[in-house]
Amino acid sequence: MSRDLRPPVDILHYEIVQEQASALGRMGRALEQSLTRLREFDAAHGSSEVPASMQPARRKLVMEAGHALWMFVVQREACGLRDSRHIMRTYDVPSEVQRCMGLAPAPSKPAS
């Protein structure tokens, strides 16, 4: 039976870094998925204006993508990666998604 001779703090640091990398990957995939849903919605409704009846659904997708972007940026910053311009270019994040990044969704109204 082999025994790990590293100091406990080194072992803990290694595990923390592993979890940070795993969380970063999850957040990146969540951003990709939310941007894909938004792009698919836009493709299904053509390049013209979205009908008024579909605007709430599209707005919800934009807000979800903004939340996913926020979560990814925060996780990257926790890992020491401070420049988010790279994310915006690599993932081709629309400016409307960037503008709603970090906004909390509006509370739902109670049914009357």
KOLRORO-71594 format. One record per atom (N, C-alpha, C): atom name; x, y, z. Coordinates in pm, 1 decimal, decimal comma. Atoms other than C-alpha are relative to their C-alpha. Example, Ala and Ser with C-alpha at 12.3 -4.5 7.8 and 13.67 -1.06 7.14 Angstrom:
BEGIN
REC  atom         u         v         w
REC     N      89,0    -119,0       0,0
REC    CA    1230,0    -450,0     780,0
REC     C      90,0     120,0       0,0
REC     N     -82,0    -119,0      -6,0
REC    CA    1367,0    -106,0     714,0
REC     C     -77,0     109,0      73,0
//
This chain:
BEGIN
REC  atom         u         v         w
REC     N      84,9    -116,3       0,0
REC    CA       0,0       0,0       0,0
REC     C      89,9     123,2       0,0
REC     N     -82,4    -119,9       6,4
REC    CA     150,9     330,2    -105,4
REC     C     -63,9     109,5      84,2
REC     N      46,9    -109,8     -83,6
REC    CA     124,2     632,1     116,6
REC     C      41,5     129,6     -66,0
REC     N     -29,0    -130,4      58,8
REC    CA     100,5     984,2     -18,0
REC     C      82,6      79,3     100,7
REC     N     -90,9     -68,9     -90,5
REC    CA     394,4    1173,4     133,9
REC     C      -7,6     152,2     -10,5
REC     N      15,3    -145,0      11,3
REC    CA     279,6    1518,4      28,6
REC     C     -64,6      55,1     127,1
REC     N      66,3     -62,3    -115,4
REC    CA     178,1    1759,7     302,4
REC     C    -151,1       9,6     -25,7
REC     N     146,1      -6,9      17,2
REC    CA    -199,8    1765,7     363,6
REC     C     -47,2     126,2     -71,8
REC     N      41,6    -123,4      66,2
REC    CA    -220,7    2127,6     248,9
REC     C      18,3     -10,4    -151,4
REC     N     -20,9      18,2     143,5
REC    CA     -78,9    2029,0     -91,9
REC     C    -109,2     -89,0     -59,9
REC     N     106,5      89,3      46,4
REC    CA    -331,8    1749,1    -125,2
REC     C    -131,5      76,8     -10,3
REC     N     121,5     -80,2       0,1
REC    CA    -614,8    1986,0     -34,6
REC     C       0,8     100,6    -115,2
REC     N     -11,6     -96,4     109,6
REC    CA    -490,6    2249,1    -281,0
REC     C     -24,9     -67,7    -134,2
REC     N      19,7      74,7     124,0
REC    CA    -481,4    1988,8    -558,2
REC     C    -148,1     -30,1     -21,6
REC     N     142,5      30,8      11,6
REC    CA    -840,4    1886,2    -486,6
REC     C     -82,3     124,9     -29,1
REC     N      70,4    -125,3      25,9
REC    CA    -957,1    2248,6    -481,6
REC     C      16,9      41,2    -145,8
REC     N     -26,1     -36,7     139,9
REC    CA    -792,6    2315,8    -817,9
REC     C     -77,5     -92,2     -94,1
REC     N      78,4      92,9      81,9
REC    CA    -957,0    2002,0    -960,7
REC     C    -146,4      42,1      -4,3
REC     N     140,4     -40,3      -5,0
REC    CA   -1299,2    2119,9    -845,8
REC     C     -21,9     130,9     -74,1
REC     N      12,0    -126,0      74,5
REC    CA   -1239,6    2469,5    -984,8
REC     C      -4,0     -27,3    -150,3
REC     N      -4,4      32,5     142,5
REC    CA   -1152,3    2322,1   -1324,4
REC     C    -129,0     -68,7     -43,7
REC     N     124,8      68,6      31,1
REC    CA   -1456,8    2095,9   -1316,7
REC     C    -116,3      98,1      -6,4
REC     N     106,4    -100,2      -2,1
REC    CA   -1687,7    2384,6   -1224,6
REC     C      11,8      93,4    -120,4
REC     N     -21,4     -86,2     116,4
REC    CA   -1532,6    2600,4   -1497,1
REC     C     -52,1     -67,6    -126,4
REC     N      51,1      74,8     115,4
REC    CA   -1609,3    2330,3   -1752,8
REC     C    -151,8      -5,5      -2,2
REC     N     146,9       4,2      -7,8
REC    CA   -1969,1    2296,1   -1631,3
REC     C     -61,5     134,1     -37,4
REC     N      53,2    -132,9      29,2
REC    CA   -2024,6    2671,2   -1647,5
REC     C      16,8      34,5    -148,6
REC     N     -22,3     -24,1     143,0
REC    CA   -1874,3    2690,5   -1997,6
REC     C    -100,3     -75,6     -85,4
REC     N      98,5      78,8      74,6
REC    CA   -2099,5    2410,5   -2121,5
REC     C    -140,4      58,4      15,9
REC     N     131,7     -61,3     -22,1
REC    CA   -2404,6    2577,7   -1964,1
REC     C     -15,6     125,2     -85,8
REC     N       4,6    -118,6      85,6
REC    CA   -2319,2    2901,6   -2146,0
REC     C     -19,4     -40,4    -145,5
REC     N      14,2      47,0     138,0
REC    CA   -2276,4    2717,0   -2475,9
REC     C    -142,6     -45,5     -28,5
REC     N     135,9      51,8      19,5
REC    CA   -2612,1    2543,2   -2431,9
REC     C    -103,1     112,1      -4,0
REC     N      98,4    -108,3      -0,9
REC    CA   -2800,9    2860,7   -2345,7
REC     C      12,3      87,0    -124,6
REC     N     -17,9     -77,0     123,5
REC    CA   -2648,2    3048,7   -2639,7
REC     C     -52,9     -77,1    -120,8
REC     N      52,5      83,5     108,7
REC    CA   -2737,6    2757,4   -2868,6
REC     C    -152,2       7,5      -4,5
REC     N     146,9      -9,8      -3,1
REC    CA   -3101,2    2767,5   -2753,0
REC     C     -46,6     134,4     -54,3
REC     N      35,7    -133,2      50,0
REC    CA   -3114,4    3142,4   -2822,0
REC     C      19,9       7,4    -151,1
REC     N     -27,0      -4,9     144,7
REC    CA   -2957,5    3103,6   -3166,4
REC     C    -100,0     -85,5     -77,5
REC     N      98,8      85,7      66,1
REC    CA   -3192,9    2816,8   -3254,3
REC     C    -136,7      69,3      -5,3
REC     N     125,4     -75,4      -2,1
REC    CA   -3490,7    3029,2   -3149,6
REC     C       1,3     106,4    -108,7
REC     N     -11,0    -106,3     100,2
REC    CA   -3368,5    3317,0   -3364,8
REC     C      -3,2     -57,2    -142,1
REC     N      -1,2      61,6     132,8
REC    CA   -3305,4    3084,7   -3660,6
REC     C    -140,0     -48,3     -38,7
REC     N     134,7      50,2      27,2
REC    CA   -3654,5    2934,2   -3630,4
REC     C     -97,7     112,4     -32,3
REC     N      91,7    -111,6      21,3
REC    CA   -3815,0    3277,6   -3637,0
REC     C      52,9      99,6    -103,1
REC     N     -52,6     -84,3     106,9
REC    CA   -3606,6    3423,6   -3918,5
REC     C      72,5     122,3      51,8
REC     N     -79,2    -118,0     -36,9
REC    CA   -3399,2    3736,6   -3921,6
REC     C     -87,8     123,0      20,4
REC     N      88,7    -115,1     -19,7
REC    CA   -3703,8    3963,6   -3912,6
REC     C     -35,8      14,1     147,3
REC     N      42,8     -25,4    -137,6
REC    CA   -3860,4    4103,2   -3598,1
REC     C     -76,2    -120,2      55,7
REC     N      71,3     107,8     -68,4
REC    CA   -3982,7    3844,0   -3350,3
REC     C    -141,5      49,1      27,9
REC     N     137,4     -43,1     -26,2
REC    CA   -4363,6    3855,3   -3328,1
REC     C     -19,9      31,7     148,1
REC     N      25,0     -42,8    -137,9
REC    CA   -4498,7    4021,6   -3014,6
REC     C     -34,6    -117,0      90,4
REC     N      39,8     114,7     -81,7
REC    CA   -4642,7    3690,8   -2896,2
REC     C     119,5     -85,9      41,2
REC     N    -118,0      81,8     -28,6
REC    CA   -4295,1    3532,8   -2901,7
REC     C     108,3      77,4      76,1
REC     N    -102,5     -79,5     -66,8
REC    CA   -4101,4    3819,3   -2741,2
REC     C      26,2     -41,9     144,2
REC     N     -30,5      46,1    -136,1
REC    CA   -4147,3    3695,4   -2381,1
REC     C      85,4    -126,8       2,0
REC     N     -79,3     123,7       6,2
REC    CA   -4007,0    3353,6   -2478,4
REC     C     144,4      31,5     -36,5
REC     N    -136,3     -37,3      39,1
REC    CA   -3708,6    3514,1   -2647,9
REC     C      70,0      73,8     112,8
REC     N     -58,7     -74,6    -112,1
REC    CA   -3652,8    3750,8   -2356,9
REC     C      46,2     -96,3     109,3
REC     N     -37,7     100,5     -99,8
REC    CA   -3646,8    3449,5   -2123,8
REC     C     131,1     -68,4     -40,0
REC     N    -123,6      62,6      48,1
REC    CA   -3377,3    3285,2   -2339,7
REC     C     119,4      94,0      15,3
REC     N    -108,0     -99,6     -15,3
REC    CA   -3171,5    3606,5   -2337,4
REC     C      40,4       9,4     147,0
REC     N     -29,3      -9,4    -143,6
REC    CA   -3199,8    3628,8   -1957,8
REC     C      72,4    -125,4      49,8
REC     N     -67,7     124,3     -38,2
REC    CA   -3100,9    3261,5   -1917,1
REC     C     144,8       0,7     -48,4
REC     N    -136,5      -8,0      52,9
REC    CA   -2797,8    3317,8   -2139,5
REC     C      81,4     101,5      79,9
REC     N     -68,3     -99,8     -82,2
REC    CA   -2710,3    3630,0   -1938,6
REC     C      40,3     -56,3     134,7
REC     N     -32,3      63,0    -128,6
REC    CA   -2725,2    3430,2   -1617,0
REC     C     114,6     -99,8     -16,5
REC     N    -106,7      97,2      25,4
REC    CA   -2510,2    3152,2   -1764,6
REC     C     132,8      71,5     -24,2
REC     N    -121,1     -78,8      24,1
REC    CA   -2260,2    3413,4   -1884,8
REC     C      55,6      52,0     132,2
REC     N     -41,1     -51,2    -130,8
REC    CA   -2248,4    3569,5   -1537,9
REC     C      66,9    -110,1      82,8
REC     N     -55,1     111,5     -78,2
REC    CA   -2188,1    3231,8   -1372,1
REC     C     138,3     -40,4     -53,2
REC     N    -127,7      37,0      60,5
REC    CA   -1907,4    3152,4   -1616,8
REC     C     107,6     104,3      29,7
REC     N     -96,0    -107,5     -27,1
REC    CA   -1738,9    3491,8   -1572,8
REC     C      44,7      -5,6     146,3
REC     N     -33,8       7,3    -142,5
REC    CA   -1754,4    3461,1   -1193,2
REC     C      91,4    -118,9      27,5
REC     N     -84,1     118,6     -21,7
REC    CA   -1608,5    3108,3   -1203,3
REC     C     139,8      22,4     -57,1
REC     N    -131,4     -29,1      57,6
REC    CA   -1328,0    3222,6   -1434,9
REC     C      79,2      92,8      90,8
REC     N     -70,0     -93,2     -88,9
REC    CA   -1247,3    3510,8   -1201,6
REC     C      45,5     -69,4     127,1
REC     N     -40,9      76,7    -118,4
REC    CA   -1238,9    3270,1    -907,3
REC     C     125,0     -82,9     -28,8
REC     N    -119,3      75,6      40,5
REC    CA    -974,2    3078,5   -1103,0
REC     C     116,0      92,2     -36,9
REC     N    -107,1     -94,9      29,7
REC    CA    -772,5    3396,5   -1158,5
REC     C       0,4      51,5    -142,3
REC     N       8,4     -44,6     139,5
REC    CA    -881,7    3457,4   -1518,6
REC     C     -90,5     122,8      -4,8
REC     N      74,1    -124,7     -18,2
REC    CA    -987,4    3820,3   -1509,0
REC     C     -54,7      63,9    -127,6
REC     N      39,8     -67,0     124,0
REC    CA   -1024,4    3922,7   -1874,6
REC     C    -113,9     -76,7     -66,7
REC     N     115,6      70,2      57,5
REC    CA   -1372,5    3834,1   -2001,1
REC     C     -19,1      30,5    -149,3
REC     N      11,8     -28,5     144,0
REC    CA   -1320,9    3979,9   -2350,5
REC     C      20,0    -126,1     -83,2
REC     N     -26,0     125,8      70,0
REC    CA   -1187,4    3640,8   -2456,9
REC     C    -128,4     -84,0      -9,3
REC     N     126,2      75,5      -0,5
REC    CA   -1518,7    3477,0   -2358,9
REC     C     -95,7      58,0    -104,0
REC     N      95,3     -65,7      89,4
REC    CA   -1722,4    3731,1   -2552,5
REC     C      32,2     -30,0    -146,3
REC     N     -40,5      30,1     138,2
REC    CA   -1520,6    3668,4   -2869,8
REC     C     -13,8    -148,7     -30,0
REC     N      -1,7     144,2      25,0
REC    CA   -1481,9    3291,1   -2837,3
REC     C    -140,4     -58,2     -11,3
REC     N     136,1      52,7      -1,2
REC    CA   -1846,6    3222,2   -2758,3
REC     C     -95,5      85,3     -84,2
REC     N      79,1     -91,2      82,9
REC    CA   -1970,5    3505,9   -2984,1
REC     C    -128,0      40,8      74,3
REC     N     111,7     -37,3     -86,8
REC    CA   -2189,7    3639,5   -2703,7
REC     C     -64,1     128,1     -52,4
REC     N      67,8    -121,0      48,2
REC    CA   -2452,5    3884,2   -2835,4
REC     C       3,2     111,1     104,1
REC     N      -7,2    -113,5     -92,6
REC    CA   -2441,4    4231,9   -2686,7
REC     C    -120,4       6,0      93,0
REC     N     117,2      -3,0     -87,9
REC    CA   -2796,1    4197,8   -2550,9
REC     C      14,8     -98,7     115,6
REC     N     -27,1      95,7    -108,0
REC    CA   -2684,2    3893,8   -2350,1
REC     C     102,1      60,6      95,6
REC     N    -100,6     -64,3     -84,6
REC    CA   -2380,2    4084,4   -2223,7
REC     C     -63,4     106,2      89,2
REC     N      63,8    -107,6     -77,7
REC    CA   -2602,8    4372,2   -2111,5
REC     C     -83,7     -52,6     116,2
REC     N      83,2      50,9    -109,8
REC    CA   -2824,7    4147,8   -1897,3
REC     C      77,9     -95,7      90,5
REC     N     -84,2      85,9     -83,7
REC    CA   -2532,9    3956,1   -1745,1
REC     C      -7,7      45,2     145,7
REC     N       3,0     -28,9    -142,7
REC    CA   -2577,1    3937,3   -1369,6
REC     C    -130,8      56,0      50,7
REC     N     129,4     -49,8     -43,4
REC    CA   -2930,7    4071,6   -1364,3
REC     C     -81,3    -112,2      61,2
REC     N      87,2     100,2     -61,4
REC    CA   -3162,2    3886,7   -1131,9
REC     C    -132,5      -0,7     -73,9
REC     N     129,8       4,5      67,1
REC    CA   -3481,2    3763,5   -1294,5
REC     C    -107,3      68,2      86,6
REC     N     108,8     -66,6     -71,9
REC    CA   -3794,0    3955,5   -1203,7
REC     C     -80,0    -103,1      78,5
REC     N      79,5      95,0     -78,4
REC    CA   -3993,8    3792,2    -925,2
REC     C    -133,8     -24,6     -69,0
REC     N     127,8      31,3      61,6
REC    CA   -4301,6    3612,6   -1046,2
REC     C    -113,4      59,0      83,5
REC     N     114,6     -60,6     -68,2
REC    CA   -4634,2    3772,5    -963,6
REC     C     -91,3    -110,2      52,7
REC     N      91,8     100,2     -52,0
REC    CA   -4866,9    3578,0    -738,2
REC     C    -130,2      -2,6     -80,1
REC     N     124,4      14,7      74,9
REC    CA   -5177,3    3442,0    -908,5
REC     C    -114,2      61,5      80,4
REC     N     114,9     -63,1     -67,5
REC    CA   -5497,7    3632,9    -831,1
REC     C    -118,6     -92,0       0,2
//
